[in-house]
Amino acid sequence: MGFMRSVRMVFPQIISRLWSYFIFLCSRRARLTGQSPDGREAVLLNYVLKNAERGSAESVLSAIESYAQHTWLMNIGKEKSSVLDGAVQRIDPRVALELGTYCGYSAIRIASKLTKPDSKVVSIEINPQNCSIARAIIDHAGLSLKVKVMEGTVAGKLEELDEFLEEERLPHFELIFMDHSKQCYLSDFLLLKERGMLGKGTAIVANSSTVGFPGASDFFTYLRNHSEELETEEHKCSVDPLSLPSTVTVSIYKADLPVFIH
């Protein structure tokens, strides 16, 4: 009886997640902009404001994970997050850069694990609605002074990133998390590299693609072919709702770059 009751409770959640996943997958606009046609991101914000304790990053993360049990979200997810958490704790960056904010889940995870005084996260998001939602969720987590959300693209925000590093009196970012448009991984990595925004010891964490999302095969090929520049670990994971195989890479930049005058 207990088993059947558990099945009856969990099965509707699985169906709901699958349905919401395919709604997102079948929307070209959603895949390009990161905004679902059913408005789930705005619903998530209301859910977090209602159910999470204000000022508690842990409570906000738990609320997002709870919501995601029945509605698929374009977050890194709990299993993959353990890899990201490990990289953050190992590097313990003073400044981190995230590419692809979505609703702020991973930005909150990163920021909540930073231990150095005045440590900060800059997160770049192309979609203005997602930026507003992420800022509100980050504020509810009590991290608005620690996380700066920039609206735009890497190419369009290089000068602002220069100014940020100059204000922080740091030569480069110590950790970069890439979870935005997969086709942009390599080009954005090269832009940041050429701009001098990564240096020896910078960790680059990259979330791979899943079914339905164009992959970052050129970036992962670059990692494998440039072992003298980047020491890379591949972490095999599965992704809900279909337990699809996926990979998170953690690369440590080994090369010494010329200092870029910010």
Protein Blocks (a to p, Z undefined) as FASTA:
>chain_A
ZZmmmmmmmmmmmmmmmmmmmmmmmpmklmmnopafklmmmmmmmmmmmmpcghiaklmm
mmmmmmmmmoccfbebjmlmmmmmmmmmmnopabdcdehjknommmmmmmmmpcbghiac
ddddfblklmmmmmmmmmmnopmmmpccdeddfklmmmmmmmmmmmnopabdfbdcdfbd
fklmmmmmmmmmmnopacehiacddddddehiacfklmmmmmmmmmmlpccddddddddf
klpacdddddddfbdcddddZZ
